[in-house]
Amino acid sequence: MELLSFRVSATSETDAAASAIQDSLKSFVKLAALAFDRWRASWISLMSYLLIVGGISVYDIYLTIRYAESLEQYEANPIGRWLMGLDQLARAECPDVSLFVGCKTAGTLLVLAVIAILVVRWARLGHPIAMGVSLFQITLGYFLTFSLTTSFK
């Protein structure tokens, strides 16, 4: 009779252990699904930030090249004016803006890399910073499209 009761208690202990493991696995799967959802939302946000900042920077560089002949009048950035002054070709019809464009490109790539690192490593800090930079770029894009392009025409 003792042997039978031992089997019953061993089975109940095994069932309890199996139930605990099963509950732990369910909790782990729920936690993993939640983490994946957060990761996916963060990944989509990161791609949005990079697309906004990079896209508007490309648009800004396009306008810089397109309106290079009148850019000295309209460039508001003193560092940009200084860079354009360093890179002037003698007796050229169109000013050389290659150094200016190169610095804009390098700056954009640096900003995109910093945003990616901040969002991936320190999401609580990175998302607000990336949102701020993205909103600034959207404002710049609006300004470039509706304020400056009418002046150039």
C-alpha positions in Angstrom: 0.0 0.0 0.0 2.9 2.3 0.7 4.3 1.7 -2.8 1.0 2.7 -4.3 0.7 5.9 -2.3 4.3 6.8 -3.3 3.4 6.4 -7.0 0.4 8.6 -6.5 2.3 11.3 -4.7 5.2 11.1 -7.3 2.6 11.5 -10.0 1.0 14.5 -8.3 4.4 16.1 -7.8 5.3 15.4 -11.4 2.0 16.9 -12.5 2.6 20.0 -10.3 6.1 20.4 -11.7 4.9 20.0 -15.3 2.1 22.5 -14.7 4.6 25.0 -13.2 6.8 24.5 -16.2 3.9 24.9 -18.6 2.8 28.1 -16.8 6.4 29.4 -16.9 6.6 28.7 -20.6 3.2 30.5 -21.3 4.5 33.5 -19.3 7.8 33.4 -21.3 5.9 33.3 -24.6 3.7 36.2 -23.6 6.7 38.2 -22.5 8.6 37.4 -25.7 5.6 38.4 -27.8 5.4 41.7 -25.9 9.1 42.3 -26.4 8.9 41.5 -30.1 5.9 43.9 -30.5 8.0 46.7 -28.8 11.0 45.8 -30.9 8.9 46.0 -34.1 7.4 49.3 -33.1 10.8 50.6 -32.3 12.2 49.3 -35.6 9.4 51.0 -37.5 9.9 54.2 -35.6 13.7 54.1 -36.3 13.1 53.6 -40.0 10.7 56.5 -40.0 13.2 58.8 -38.3 15.9 57.8 -40.8 13.7 58.2 -43.8 12.5 61.6 -42.7 15.9 63.0 -41.8 17.7 61.4 -44.7 15.0 62.3 -47.3 14.7 65.9 -46.3 18.5 66.2 -46.3 18.7 64.8 -49.8 16.0 67.3 -50.8 18.1 70.1 -49.2 21.2 69.0 -51.1 19.2 68.8 -54.3 18.1 72.4 -53.9 21.7 73.4 -53.0 23.0 72.0 -56.3 20.1 73.3 -58.4 20.2 76.8 -57.1 24.0 77.1 -56.7 24.3 80.3 -58.7 22.1 82.3 -56.3 22.8 80.3 -53.2 25.2 82.9 -51.8 22.4 85.4 -51.4 19.9 83.0 -49.8 22.1 80.8 -47.6 21.3 81.7 -44.0 23.9 79.4 -42.4 27.1 81.3 -41.7 29.2 78.1 -41.7 27.6 77.2 -45.1 28.6 80.7 -46.5 32.1 80.2 -45.1 32.4 76.8 -46.8 31.2 78.2 -50.1 33.7 81.0 -49.8 36.5 78.4 -49.4 35.6 76.5 -52.5 35.2 79.2 -55.1 36.5 78.5 -58.6 38.2 81.3 -60.4 36.2 82.8 -63.2 33.4 80.2 -63.0 29.9 80.9 -64.1 28.4 78.8 -61.3 29.9 78.8 -57.8 31.5 75.5 -56.7 29.4 74.0 -53.9 31.1 70.7 -53.7 32.8 71.2 -50.3 29.5 72.6 -48.9 27.6 69.6 -50.3 30.3 67.2 -49.0 30.1 68.6 -45.5 26.2 68.5 -45.6 26.4 64.8 -46.7 28.9 63.9 -44.0 26.9 65.7 -41.3 23.7 64.0 -42.4 25.4 60.5 -42.3 26.8 61.3 -38.8 23.3 62.4 -37.6 21.7 59.2 -39.0 24.3 57.0 -37.4 23.9 58.8 -34.0 20.1 58.5 -34.2 20.3 54.8 -35.0 22.7 54.1 -32.1 20.6 56.1 -29.6 17.4 54.4 -30.6 18.9 50.9 -30.6 21.0 51.3 -27.4 19.0 53.8 -25.3 15.4 53.8 -26.6 14.1 56.0 -23.8 16.6 58.7 -24.7 16.8 58.0 -28.4 13.2 58.2 -29.4 12.6 61.7 -28.1 15.8 63.0 -29.6 15.1 61.3 -33.0 11.5 62.8 -32.9 12.9 66.2 -32.2 15.4 66.0 -35.1 12.7 64.6 -37.4 10.3 67.5 -36.5 13.1 70.0 -37.1 13.8 68.4 -40.5 10.1 68.5 -41.4 10.0 72.2 -40.5 13.2 72.7 -42.6 11.5 70.8 -45.5 8.5 73.0 -45.3 10.6 76.2 -45.2 12.7 75.0 -48.2 9.6 74.1 -50.2 7.3 77.0 -49.5 9.6 79.9 -48.5 12.7 79.6 -50.5 11.7 78.0 -53.8 9.3 80.9 -54.5 12.2 83.3 -54.0 14.4 81.4 -56.4 11.9 81.4 -59.3 
